[in-house]
Amino acid sequence: MEVRRNDAGDDARKALPGDLGTGVVDAADYQLFSPEQGKVVGVYNDQDIGLTMWNLEPGQENSAHSHPDFGQILIVMRGSGEALRGEDLPPVPIKASMFFIAPRGAPHGIRNTGTERLSYVTASNRTGTGYTREPIGEQKVNLDSQQFHR
């Protein structure tokens, strides 16, 4: 699939329904990293689903949070780390080829505790209410959530 830039930022490559072509996407095109903090790259959004690639250098994380209006599946593409499940539950080891399933409202996040880069895709269903993110505990990422979830 050919990807195009949009107004979500210099490195945003999010496709829209009219851009899908064959619908086949190379995840490597969305694995972009930043030394300052985790890098979020929009992959695809429509009224029903959203796909986003999170890219974390060693030590970076997408802090625990929840989405009260939709569930989310996190699919680790490369690297290893910990699945964060909120303040009351211990983290669980996670690595490439593993899924982290977070039903609607369930706390979730991922921390790269490995020595190599970690990338994972989030797949979300939509309920027509838009994107909402509720932080849980200390947040170690500064994210304008509307930037990648329009």
C-alpha positions, 0 to 999 in steps of 0.5 A: 500500500502506498502511504501518504502524509497528512496533517497529523504531524511530520511523520504521520503516515496514516491511511484513510479509507480511500488510500487503501489500494490492496489493503496490504501494509508493511509494518516496517514503514511505520516503525519510526523512533524518537530518543525523547519519548515513545513515537506514535505513528497512525496507520489507519482510521475510519469510523469502525477501526483504528490502527496505530504503531507505537515505537519504544526505545529501551526504557520508554513506555506507553504508560498505563491508561484505559479507553472507556468507550472501546477495547484495544488489542496490542500486538508486539511486532518486535522487541520485548518488554512488560505489559502494564495492567494498572497500578494494582496488578504487576506487569507481565512479560511480553515479546514479539508475536504476543498479543495484549488484549484490553477490553473496554475500560481495562488498564493497559500500556507497554514498557520496553524493558529490553535492550532493543527497540520495541514496536507494537500495533494497537487495533481499536474498535470504534463506538462513534464517541471518538477517541478517549484516553484516561491516564492511570498513575504516573504518565511517562509519555506526553501525547496529544491523543487527538493528533493520531486518532482523528 
